[in-house]
Amino acid sequence: MPTGFGGSLSAVVVNKVIYFCGGIFQGNTITTCGTYTIATKAFATIASMPVGVNHAAFATDGTKIYVMGGRGGGNVPSQG
């Protein structure tokens, strides 16, 4: 996976390509998106989301990808 992706990202499969976006990287919610093409085993970076989210839900109708919900803002773990 390319550098710059972290935990709590969202993913969906469309036509044997895994699309993934957002998540938490180095304590920050990110807008970064990418793909993994199963047949060629290749990662690629694609256009970012306009607003970063983590823990979001992804859905698809086979053509479009829908992002729902999620969290934004900083994500620094704390005790409590």
C-alpha atoms as a printed R data frame, in Angstrom:
   type eleno elety resid chain resno       x      y       z
1  ATOM     1    CA   MET     A     1   0.000  0.000   0.000
2  ATOM     2    CA   PRO     A     2   1.337  3.462  -0.836
3  ATOM     3    CA   THR     A     3   2.667  5.652   1.965
4  ATOM     4    CA   GLY     A     4   0.176  8.108   3.395
5  ATOM     5    CA   PHE     A     5  -2.668  5.737   4.177
6  ATOM     6    CA   GLY     A     6  -3.490  4.663   7.689
7  ATOM     7    CA   GLY     A     7  -6.117  2.999   9.791
8  ATOM     8    CA   SER     A     8  -9.880  3.424   9.826
9  ATOM     9    CA   LEU     A     9 -10.113  3.993   6.083
10 ATOM    10    CA   SER     A    10 -13.122  2.887   4.033
11 ATOM    11    CA   ALA     A    11 -13.087  0.567   1.039
12 ATOM    12    CA   VAL     A    12 -15.358 -0.905  -1.621
13 ATOM    13    CA   VAL     A    13 -14.857 -3.153  -4.675
14 ATOM    14    CA   VAL     A    14 -16.038 -2.125  -8.158
15 ATOM    15    CA   ASN     A    15 -15.161 -4.270 -11.196
16 ATOM    16    CA   LYS     A    16 -12.328 -6.099  -9.407
17 ATOM    17    CA   VAL     A    17 -10.728 -2.837  -8.278
18 ATOM    18    CA   ILE     A    18 -10.607 -1.962  -4.576
19 ATOM    19    CA   TYR     A    19 -11.192  1.742  -3.921
20 ATOM    20    CA   PHE     A    20 -10.153  3.123  -0.529
21 ATOM    21    CA   CYS     A    21 -10.292  6.619   0.959
22 ATOM    22    CA   GLY     A    22  -9.872  8.598   4.123
23 ATOM    23    CA   GLY     A    23  -8.853  7.193   7.442
24 ATOM    24    CA   ILE     A    24  -6.329  8.290  10.028
25 ATOM    25    CA   PHE     A    25  -2.665  8.872   9.250
26 ATOM    26    CA   GLN     A    26  -0.237 10.174  11.885
27 ATOM    27    CA   GLY     A    27  -3.154 11.244  14.109
28 ATOM    28    CA   ASN     A    28  -4.981 13.235  11.420
29 ATOM    29    CA   THR     A    29  -8.059 12.505   9.349
30 ATOM    30    CA   ILE     A    30  -7.047 12.456   5.674
31 ATOM    31    CA   THR     A    31  -8.719 13.003   2.293
32 ATOM    32    CA   THR     A    32  -6.361 10.701   0.354
33 ATOM    33    CA   CYS     A    33  -7.848  8.019  -1.940
34 ATOM    34    CA   GLY     A    34  -6.352  5.124  -3.847
35 ATOM    35    CA   THR     A    35  -7.038  1.934  -5.745
36 ATOM    36    CA   TYR     A    36  -5.717 -1.599  -5.789
37 ATOM    37    CA   THR     A    37  -6.264 -3.482  -9.039
38 ATOM    38    CA   ILE     A    38  -6.570 -7.156  -8.190
39 ATOM    39    CA   ALA     A    39  -5.542 -8.524 -11.600
40 ATOM    40    CA   THR     A    40  -2.295 -6.561 -11.789
41 ATOM    41    CA   LYS     A    41  -1.618 -6.344  -8.034
42 ATOM    42    CA   ALA     A    42  -0.970 -2.619  -8.471
43 ATOM    43    CA   PHE     A    43  -1.711  0.330  -6.185
44 ATOM    44    CA   ALA     A    44  -2.473  3.823  -7.522
45 ATOM    45    CA   THR     A    45  -3.336  7.151  -5.928
46 ATOM    46    CA   ILE     A    46  -6.501  8.818  -7.260
47 ATOM    47    CA   ALA     A    47  -8.254 12.146  -6.638
48 ATOM    48    CA   SER     A    48  -8.784 12.972  -2.980
49 ATOM    49    CA   MET     A    49 -12.137 13.439  -1.261
50 ATOM    50    CA   PRO     A    50 -13.178 17.075  -0.757
51 ATOM    51    CA   VAL     A    51 -13.532 16.454   3.004
52 ATOM    52    CA   GLY     A    52 -11.574 13.915   5.023
53 ATOM    53    CA   VAL     A    53 -13.417 11.271   7.045
54 ATOM    54    CA   ASN     A    54 -12.508  8.187   9.017
55 ATOM    55    CA   HIS     A    55 -14.727  5.286  10.112
56 ATOM    56    CA   ALA     A    56 -17.083  6.082   7.188
57 ATOM    57    CA   ALA     A    57 -19.288  3.611   5.329
58 ATOM    58    CA   PHE     A    58 -18.784  2.993   1.608
59 ATOM    59    CA   ALA     A    59 -21.415  1.597  -0.749
60 ATOM    60    CA   THR     A    60 -21.639  1.128  -4.504
61 ATOM    61    CA   ASP     A    61 -24.258  0.525  -7.170
62 ATOM    62    CA   GLY     A    62 -21.535 -0.987  -9.373
63 ATOM    63    CA   THR     A    63 -20.817  2.343 -11.047
64 ATOM    64    CA   LYS     A    64 -20.652  5.063  -8.405
65 ATOM    65    CA   ILE     A    65 -19.152  5.011  -4.923
66 ATOM    66    CA   TYR     A    66 -21.074  6.560  -2.043
67 ATOM    67    CA   VAL     A    67 -19.459  7.698   1.214
68 ATOM    68    CA   MET     A    68 -21.728  7.962   4.239
69 ATOM    69    CA   GLY     A    69 -21.141  9.186   7.757
70 ATOM    70    CA   GLY     A    70 -17.783  8.922   9.386
71 ATOM    71    CA   ARG     A    71 -15.803 11.132  11.693
72 ATOM    72    CA   GLY     A    72 -13.635 14.129  11.006
73 ATOM    73    CA   GLY     A    73 -11.090 16.149  12.915
74 ATOM    74    CA   GLY     A    74  -8.003 15.078  14.800
75 ATOM    75    CA   ASN     A    75  -7.765 11.601  16.223
76 ATOM    76    CA   VAL     A    76  -5.227 11.516  18.996
77 ATOM    77    CA   PRO     A    77  -5.827  8.671  21.452
78 ATOM    78    CA   SER     A    78  -6.211  9.632  25.084
79 ATOM    79    CA   GLN     A    79  -6.980  7.865  28.326
80 ATOM    80    CA   GLY     A    80 -10.366  8.338  29.850
